[in-house]
Amino acid sequence: MKHPRDVLGGARAAVGVLPVCDHYSGVELRMRKSLQLQAEMTEEFGACVFDVTLDCEDGAPVGGEADHAALVVSLALAAAPHARVAVRVHPVDHPAFASDIATIAGQAGQRLTHLMIPKVESVADLFHVDRALMAVGGAAARLPVHILLESAKAVHNAFEIASHARVQSISFGLMDFVSSHNGAIGADAMGSSGQFTHPLVVRAKLEIAAACHAQGKTPSHCVVTEFSDEAALQRSASRAAREFGFTRMWSIHPAQIRPILAAFAPQQAEIETATEMIAAAAAAHWAPISFHGKLHDRASYRYYWQVLERAHQTGSPMPAEARAYFRTVPA
């Protein structure tokens, strides 16, 4: 019998299903601790529930970019075999961009899940990235990229950027977006509350989410800077997931990871319904069925399969029948 992912994957199957949390760190001690925490939580949940992105853009000291690139290469190569490790390099117009690509993608490309490219303004920047990776060759030539949009111009070009074949995910850079408006957007729009109410910020988030869903890519929500306020993070993550269409979110502190997982996880009742639905659909060879008095076909099967994928990616408890799907086909 065919696996549900083969029948129902759709556009998502082309880019893969990413963990719902992307955790950033740029200081050596914190990078090491992040990788250790990832290994521990993978053991706990039975799946890698967050990516670790080693940060060169904000992590490298001025003048020390080459040394920092060498450090993240060594960390990536030393990570556990099944670790999900990425690197945020410098922007394409930064003097260190070319050496970042040559060092990081060239030496650790085979161990990286993707590269994060910040401050992309247009698809022309992506062509520049693509040429640089192809010039390195090897694993780098096949490396997916995640994109960080941080200005009004970048958001305007979101649909075209999302259409690029190498792009796997697009993130929203809230702080840079706000500051790029020269005071026209107040500082409160950078907070956990204001970022969900200011019209220009709300519009930018919705544009990015819509562009990603139109192209089968993953929209990734921005940071919540109040990392010690778990309630604020929980509210923000829940709104990002349930109102704004994001399926992934940044973490900048280890304490943020579990609340993000909880906010993006499906409810237990929905997991149980999805398990029953997929089993019934598979038994009918994916033809339309009556389920609890309602007609369902592949459109609803796809939705409920994605519920199970999200449950797996967040380490949520699942019936044994659902867990079996993820033992037979690795995520």
Backbone torsions as a table, in degrees:
resi	resn	phi	psi	omega
1	MET	NA	138.3	-178.0
2	LYS	-67.8	145.2	176.5
3	HIS	-71.4	142.2	179.7
4	PRO	-53.6	-33.8	-179.5
5	ARG	-63.5	-34.2	179.7
6	ASP	-71.3	-31.5	-176.9
7	VAL	-88.3	-36.7	-167.6
8	LEU	-115.3	2.0	-172.7
9	GLY	-60.7	-40.7	-179.2
10	GLY	59.5	-144.4	-177.2
11	ALA	-63.7	-32.5	-177.7
12	ARG	-63.5	-29.9	-178.4
13	ALA	-63.5	-28.0	-177.5
14	ALA	-71.0	-33.8	-176.0
15	VAL	-106.5	-10.0	-179.0
16	GLY	85.4	162.1	178.7
17	VAL	-100.2	118.0	-175.5
18	LEU	-89.8	152.5	169.9
19	PRO	-55.2	149.5	-174.9
20	VAL	-77.3	-11.8	-178.6
21	CYS	-121.8	134.9	176.9
22	ASP	-120.4	109.3	-172.6
23	HIS	-99.1	126.1	-175.8
24	TYR	-106.3	137.6	171.3
25	SER	-154.1	146.7	-175.5
26	GLY	-130.9	-12.5	177.8
27	VAL	-90.2	139.1	-171.1
28	GLU	-52.7	-49.0	-177.9
29	LEU	-60.0	-42.8	-178.2
30	ARG	-71.5	-34.0	176.2
31	MET	-63.0	-44.0	178.9
32	ARG	-63.6	-43.1	179.6
33	LYS	-65.9	-35.8	178.9
34	SER	-63.7	-42.6	179.0
35	LEU	-66.9	-37.6	177.0
36	GLN	-66.6	-42.2	178.2
37	LEU	-63.4	-38.8	177.8
38	GLN	-60.3	-44.8	179.7
39	ALA	-62.9	-41.0	-179.7
40	GLU	-66.1	-42.4	-177.9
41	MET	-75.0	-28.4	173.4
42	THR	-63.4	-41.2	176.6
43	GLU	-65.2	-40.3	-178.8
44	GLU	-65.7	-45.4	-172.3
45	PHE	-95.5	-13.8	-177.8
46	GLY	78.4	11.3	177.6
47	ALA	-157.7	154.6	176.1
48	CYS	-79.4	108.1	-170.5
49	VAL	-95.3	-3.9	172.5
50	PHE	-153.1	148.9	173.1
51	ASP	-84.7	151.1	169.4
52	VAL	-109.0	119.9	176.3
53	THR	-108.6	114.4	178.4
54	LEU	-80.8	129.2	-166.2
55	ASP	-103.5	117.4	172.8
56	CYS	-93.2	-34.7	-174.8
57	GLU	-60.5	-52.3	179.4
58	ASP	-96.7	-17.0	-175.9
59	GLY	-86.2	-27.4	-175.8
60	ALA	-81.6	129.5	174.4
61	PRO	-68.4	150.0	179.0
62	VAL	-60.4	126.0	-176.9
63	GLY	90.9	-12.8	-179.0
64	GLY	-111.9	23.1	-175.2
65	GLU	-61.7	-41.3	-178.0
66	ALA	-66.5	-42.0	178.4
67	ASP	-64.3	-38.8	-179.3
68	HIS	-68.2	-39.1	176.8
69	ALA	-61.2	-41.7	178.3
70	ALA	-64.5	-36.1	178.8
71	LEU	-64.6	-46.9	-178.0
72	VAL	-67.6	-30.7	174.4
73	VAL	-61.8	-46.1	-178.4
74	SER	-64.5	-37.3	179.2
75	LEU	-68.7	-42.5	179.8
76	ALA	-63.3	-42.9	-178.2
77	LEU	-69.5	-26.2	-178.9
78	ALA	-90.4	-5.5	-177.2
79	ALA	-66.8	160.4	179.2
80	ALA	-57.0	151.2	-175.0
81	PRO	-54.4	-36.3	-177.3
82	HIS	-102.2	15.6	178.5
83	ALA	-67.0	149.3	173.5
84	ARG	-107.1	104.6	-175.5
85	VAL	-123.4	133.4	176.0
86	ALA	-129.7	172.1	178.6
87	VAL	-136.9	133.6	169.2
88	ARG	-92.0	116.1	179.8
89	VAL	-89.9	178.9	176.5
90	HIS	-75.4	159.3	179.0
91	PRO	-61.1	161.4	-175.0
92	VAL	-62.6	-26.0	-179.2
93	ASP	-94.8	8.0	178.8
94	HIS	-86.5	143.3	-179.9
95	PRO	-58.2	-24.5	-177.6
96	ALA	-89.1	-3.8	-174.8
97	PHE	-58.9	-50.7	-175.6
98	ALA	-61.3	-43.0	180.0
99	SER	-70.6	-33.4	174.0
100	ASP	-56.4	-49.7	-177.2
101	ILE	-64.1	-45.6	-178.0
102	ALA	-62.8	-43.5	-176.9
103	THR	-76.2	-52.6	-170.6
104	ILE	-75.9	-53.0	179.6
105	ALA	-70.0	-34.4	-178.2
106	GLY	-69.8	-38.7	-175.1
107	GLN	-97.5	-25.4	-175.7
108	ALA	-127.3	11.5	-177.0
109	GLY	-54.5	-34.2	-178.1
110	GLN	-72.5	-16.2	-178.6
111	ARG	-103.5	-7.7	-176.3
112	LEU	-93.4	144.0	173.5
113	THR	-79.9	-32.5	-179.0
114	HIS	-171.9	171.1	168.0
115	LEU	-112.4	140.1	171.6
116	MET	-96.6	125.4	179.6
117	ILE	-108.8	112.6	-178.8
118	PRO	-84.1	163.1	171.0
119	LYS	55.3	36.0	173.4
120	VAL	-72.5	132.4	-177.9
121	GLU	-106.8	-29.7	-176.3
122	SER	-157.5	173.4	179.2
123	VAL	-66.5	-20.9	176.1
124	ALA	-61.2	-36.5	176.0
125	ASP	-63.0	-36.9	179.5
126	LEU	-67.7	-36.6	176.0
127	PHE	-62.0	-37.5	177.4
128	HIS	-63.6	-44.9	177.8
129	VAL	-61.4	-45.0	-178.1
130	ASP	-60.3	-44.8	179.1
131	ARG	-62.2	-40.6	-179.0
132	ALA	-64.5	-41.8	-179.8
133	LEU	-70.4	-39.2	178.4
134	MET	-65.5	-33.8	178.6
135	ALA	-66.3	-34.1	176.8
136	VAL	-69.2	-40.7	177.2
137	GLY	76.5	-170.8	179.8
138	GLY	61.4	-140.1	-179.8
139	ALA	-62.1	-30.2	-179.6
140	ALA	-61.2	-33.0	-177.9
141	ALA	-65.7	-20.2	-179.2
142	ARG	-108.4	5.3	-171.5
143	LEU	-73.9	124.4	174.9
144	PRO	-66.8	158.6	175.0
145	VAL	-125.2	145.8	170.2
146	HIS	-108.6	145.6	-170.6
147	ILE	-118.8	140.2	176.8
148	LEU	-112.9	115.0	179.0
149	LEU	-97.7	126.7	-168.3
150	GLU	-134.5	13.6	-179.9
151	SER	-146.6	166.6	177.9
152	ALA	-62.7	-38.6	178.1
153	LYS	-63.0	-43.2	-179.6
154	ALA	-62.7	-43.8	179.3
155	VAL	-63.2	-39.3	177.4
156	HIS	-57.8	-33.9	-177.6
157	ASN	-94.5	13.2	-172.3
158	ALA	-59.3	-41.4	-176.8
159	PHE	-65.4	-41.8	179.4
160	GLU	-68.1	-40.8	179.2
161	ILE	-62.6	-42.7	-179.8
162	ALA	-64.3	-22.6	-177.7
163	SER	-78.2	-13.4	-177.9
164	HIS	-66.8	134.5	-172.0
165	ALA	-63.5	-29.6	-176.8
166	ARG	-79.2	-18.1	-176.6
167	VAL	-74.6	129.9	178.7
168	GLN	-109.6	-30.1	-176.3
169	SER	-154.4	151.6	174.8
170	ILE	-126.4	132.3	177.5
171	SER	-111.3	158.0	178.5
172	PHE	-105.7	124.9	177.6
173	GLY	-93.7	90.5	-171.3
174	LEU	-61.2	-52.7	-172.6
175	MET	-62.9	-45.0	178.9
176	ASP	-67.5	-35.2	177.6
177	PHE	-61.2	-46.9	180.0
178	VAL	-63.4	-48.4	-176.6
179	SER	-68.5	-22.6	179.4
180	SER	-72.1	-8.5	-179.2
181	HIS	-93.5	10.7	171.7
182	ASN	53.7	43.3	176.4
183	GLY	88.7	-5.8	-179.5
184	ALA	-71.1	-21.7	173.7
185	ILE	-113.8	126.9	-176.3
186	GLY	-71.9	162.8	-177.4
187	ALA	-63.8	-25.4	-178.9
188	ASP	-64.7	-19.6	178.0
189	ALA	-71.3	-9.5	176.5
190	MET	-90.4	-7.1	-178.4
191	GLY	-85.9	173.9	-175.7
192	SER	-68.2	-23.1	178.7
193	SER	-94.2	-51.0	-175.1
194	GLY	-62.9	-27.9	-178.3
195	GLN	-69.9	-12.6	177.8
196	PHE	-103.9	3.8	-178.3
197	THR	-125.2	-27.5	-178.7
198	HIS	-68.2	126.4	-172.8
199	PRO	-57.1	-40.1	-178.4
200	LEU	-69.7	-36.9	178.4
201	VAL	-70.6	-43.8	177.6
202	VAL	-59.5	-44.5	179.3
203	ARG	-60.3	-43.2	-179.5
204	ALA	-62.2	-44.1	179.3
205	LYS	-61.4	-44.5	-177.9
206	LEU	-67.6	-35.8	176.7
207	GLU	-62.2	-43.5	-178.9
208	ILE	-67.3	-45.2	179.3
209	ALA	-61.7	-43.9	-179.0
210	ALA	-64.7	-42.0	179.7
211	ALA	-61.6	-43.1	-179.7
212	CYS	-64.9	-46.5	-178.3
213	HIS	-65.8	-33.3	178.8
214	ALA	-66.0	-30.1	-175.5
215	GLN	-106.8	6.6	179.9
216	GLY	71.5	29.1	179.1
217	LYS	-108.3	171.8	-175.4
218	THR	-100.6	119.0	175.1
219	PRO	-83.1	128.3	-175.4
220	SER	-116.3	124.0	-174.8
221	HIS	-79.0	154.4	-174.5
222	CYS	-75.5	178.1	-176.4
223	VAL	-74.5	158.3	164.1
224	VAL	-112.3	116.0	-172.0
225	THR	-76.9	-18.5	178.9
226	GLU	-80.1	68.2	-169.5
227	PHE	-68.6	-17.0	178.5
228	SER	-89.9	-5.0	-178.9
229	ASP	-102.5	90.3	-175.4
230	GLU	-64.4	-35.8	-179.5
231	ALA	-64.7	-41.0	178.7
232	ALA	-65.0	-40.9	178.2
233	LEU	-64.2	-43.9	-179.0
234	GLN	-61.2	-43.4	178.3
235	ARG	-63.0	-45.0	-177.6
236	SER	-65.5	-44.8	-179.6
237	ALA	-64.3	-39.8	179.0
238	SER	-63.9	-42.4	178.9
239	ARG	-67.1	-40.3	178.6
240	ALA	-59.3	-42.0	-176.3
241	ALA	-77.8	-40.7	-168.3
242	ARG	-101.0	-17.4	-179.2
243	GLU	-116.9	-29.4	-171.9
244	PHE	-108.4	-1.4	172.7
245	GLY	79.8	16.4	178.8
246	PHE	-85.8	144.0	-179.5
247	THR	-118.0	13.1	-178.0
248	ARG	-160.8	155.4	-177.4
249	MET	-151.8	149.0	178.5
250	TRP	-79.1	145.6	168.5
251	SER	-122.0	139.6	177.1
252	ILE	-121.7	6.2	177.3
253	HIS	-149.8	139.9	-178.6
254	PRO	-54.1	-30.7	-179.1
255	ALA	-67.4	-14.9	-179.4
256	GLN	-85.5	-16.3	-170.7
257	ILE	-65.8	-51.7	-177.2
258	ARG	-65.3	-41.2	175.2
259	PRO	-61.4	-35.2	176.9
260	ILE	-66.1	-44.3	177.6
261	LEU	-58.2	-43.6	-178.7
262	ALA	-65.2	-40.3	-177.5
263	ALA	-68.6	-34.3	-177.4
264	PHE	-91.3	-5.2	-179.7
265	ALA	-77.8	143.7	173.8
266	PRO	-71.1	157.5	176.5
267	GLN	-68.8	150.9	-176.9
268	GLN	-60.0	-38.9	179.4
269	ALA	-62.7	-36.6	179.6
270	GLU	-70.1	-35.6	176.8
271	ILE	-62.5	-43.0	-179.7
272	GLU	-66.2	-41.6	176.6
273	THR	-62.5	-43.0	-179.7
274	ALA	-62.3	-40.1	179.2
275	THR	-61.5	-45.9	178.7
276	GLU	-63.9	-42.8	-177.7
277	MET	-62.3	-48.5	-177.3
278	ILE	-65.5	-38.5	177.7
279	ALA	-63.0	-43.2	179.8
280	ALA	-67.0	-39.9	179.6
281	ALA	-65.8	-42.7	179.1
282	ALA	-63.5	-39.5	179.0
283	ALA	-63.6	-28.2	178.2
284	ALA	-92.3	11.3	-178.0
285	HIS	55.5	37.7	172.8
286	TRP	68.4	15.6	172.2
287	ALA	-78.4	163.6	178.4
288	PRO	-58.9	145.1	179.6
289	ILE	-137.6	163.9	167.7
290	SER	-97.5	124.8	-176.8
291	PHE	-132.8	116.2	-176.7
292	HIS	52.4	40.2	174.8
293	GLY	81.8	7.9	-180.0
294	LYS	-126.3	148.7	177.5
295	LEU	-81.0	133.3	177.9
296	HIS	-132.9	147.5	175.7
297	ASP	-138.7	-160.5	-172.4
298	ARG	-65.3	-23.9	177.1
299	ALA	-63.4	-47.5	179.2
300	SER	-76.1	-31.5	174.9
301	TYR	-58.4	-42.4	-179.1
302	ARG	-61.7	-42.7	179.1
303	TYR	-59.0	-48.7	-175.6
304	TYR	-72.2	-27.8	172.6
305	TRP	-66.2	-39.0	178.0
306	GLN	-66.3	-30.0	173.0
307	VAL	-60.5	-44.4	179.7
308	LEU	-68.3	-38.0	175.5
309	GLU	-60.6	-43.9	-179.2
310	ARG	-67.3	-36.2	176.3
311	ALA	-61.6	-43.7	178.3
312	HIS	-63.5	-44.2	-176.7
313	GLN	-68.9	-20.2	179.4
314	THR	-104.2	4.8	179.1
315	GLY	69.0	24.6	-178.2
316	SER	-73.3	148.7	175.0
317	PRO	-62.2	136.0	179.2
318	MET	-134.3	149.7	172.1
319	PRO	-58.0	153.4	-177.8
320	ALA	-56.0	-36.0	-179.5
321	GLU	-62.0	-37.7	178.4
322	ALA	-75.0	-40.6	179.7
323	ARG	-59.3	-31.9	-177.5
324	ALA	-61.3	-31.2	179.0
325	TYR	-60.6	-31.8	-173.9
326	PHE	-94.5	-11.1	171.0
327	ARG	-80.9	-33.1	-175.5
328	THR	-82.4	-29.3	177.8
329	VAL	-129.9	106.2	-176.9
330	PRO	-57.0	144.9	178.7
331	ALA	-77.0	NA	NA
